[in-house]
Amino acid sequence: MRIDRIETFVLKAPLGTERFYSSQGSFHERTSLLVRITTDDGHVGWGESGVSMPVEHVAAYIHDVAALRLLGRDPANTEAIWFELYSSSRDFGRSGTPVDALSGIDVALWDIRGQAAGLPIHALAGGAHRDRVRCYATGLYYRGEDVRDLASAVGQVRDEALGYVARGFTALKGKVGLLPLPQDIKRMEAVREAVGDRFLLMTDANHAYNRHTARRMGQALEALDYYWFEEPLVPEDLEGCAALRRELSIAIATGECEYTRYGYRRLLQADAADIVQADISACGGFSEGLKIHALTAAFCTPLLPHVWGSAVAFAAALQFAAVLEPVPHTAFPQAPENDVLFEYDCNPNPLRDELAGVPFALEGDTLRIPQTPGLGIAIDREALNRYCVAEQSSTRKAGL
Ligand code: CA
């Protein structure tokens, strides 16, 4: 089996009036970069690269740099290919674009391995610890004509939170960091009041705070019994996160902007996280994600996947979630204490909902992990064509 072709597809789905904000800016469209790898015997694997916008430069890297080392290779050699692609870009690319590119490529290769073996990726990776995951809703972004209007922001998060309760969710993560601290605290108070004391709540600042404001927000969230405080500080400030962990009892979650075993080793050695959030479509793919999981388990720290992007990244995260061992073992693992709590983005996302042949269907707050070969999804080509704005192909030359 040889790799014959590597294709990339830039997908964009405009959101129009449904645009929303995190602390870092507005989302006016959903964007994904899909990677498709085809072998000489007709196997096809899909991956997704660059879950952070923009994505065009990741496609350029795949074709201009990685393709030369990929075409003609046996896709079963995922470890050796990963090592070669990473090592050949070490001098300039130990994180960011080259690892984003490598992630999509590696996931596509694992998809091919699964298709060829007739096994889901979690079976290839050694077997699943679970066949379903409890999901939490990711929502409570900033919306509306004036996202800085406190009265409407409070009403909006209260109504939105009640909507998640009505849909059957039992856990919810909301955004903070865009409004002044007292106003964001009022928003989070309104959410707690709306959902009641027993509902699991988390919050995510997308690294909007300095050390002082993070401490103040952390104290306010503790008083409201929030379970975790995500990305309080910029990902470079590992010492700051470690200090917050010592000062606060709320769990500090971080890691979605980290790359490879080397990045997560620094994070863990700095004591910077109670919960590590790796994204399989950015951290280095399955080959590297499994090593990162071995590291987090050795540090007795749970890994809860960061999930964003299209149906491909979502399916990859589900396969990854299946193989994450409980930290630690108990007879009845409980999410999120020692079992996976899976991120379910509740913002509008046609690239997730329309691209998989069969959409991922929540049963209450639970998702089944696909058991069919590879990633366990079939890509709907009509949906792909509907949202594709640029595609590119690199093909093996005759004789190679
Ligand atoms: Ca996040």
Boltz pocket constraint, residues with backbone or C-beta under 6 A from the ligand:
constraints:
  - pocket:
      binder: B
      contacts: [[A, 204], [A, 206], [A, 230], [A, 231], [A, 256]]
      max_distance: 6.0
